[in-house]
Amino acid sequence: MEAATQALQWVEYIENYGQSELGSVTVRRGTEPSSKSRSVGKAIEGVEVCAMTPEGTLAPVGTAGELCVRSDGALLAYIGGSEDAGELRKFGDDWVTTGDVAEIDEDGFVTFVDRTRDIIFSGGANIYSTEVENVIYQMSGIEECAVFDIPDSRLGEVTAAHVVGRAGSNFSTQEVIEFCSDQLSPFKVPIVVEIVESLPKSAVGKIRKNVLRERYQSWS
């Protein structure tokens, strides 16, 4: 958004975060300080946000936790009862869970960290898939990548990555591993890397990591 704001300075850009169950949650304008460029903005009027620990307590300021939202516009029930809306309120007090992990700073700006289902639990440590993906995207020639968990008999889960190269690019799986090793703690470095032609996606273009995981269910 920053590049677009510089190129078209007469246009005001607005970034919005929300969900079907919640509607709009946060807004970030292009005029916000550059120090907030990674955030998705602050809660809109009438909406409260917080980050919760797994134990259901408020996470300290600037610490990652499950993003929860409280507003009059939050979902009460699914039509037909096909899904349990009550699970969305597992923390009580009308807080609705989003399934996203986020940090909230001292000014109330929300920064997305990962999806809760995409966190890799390896040997008692939490690995955020987005952190590893952001490192891989710094490599030359990377078009797309997806980092996900695969089973491991010793650690429970370990990190895997599927990488799509840009046209004309030339890199090896070992180069991806070495690049990650230079910038990440050893336990976060992907154990398995595959260079693929494309990544499975949903109808709206989201990468389907569940499909990638299925290939490795017997791997350990």
Order of alpha helices (4+ residues) and beta strands (2+ residues): alpha-beta-beta-beta-beta-beta-beta-beta-beta-beta-alpha-beta-beta-alpha-beta-alpha
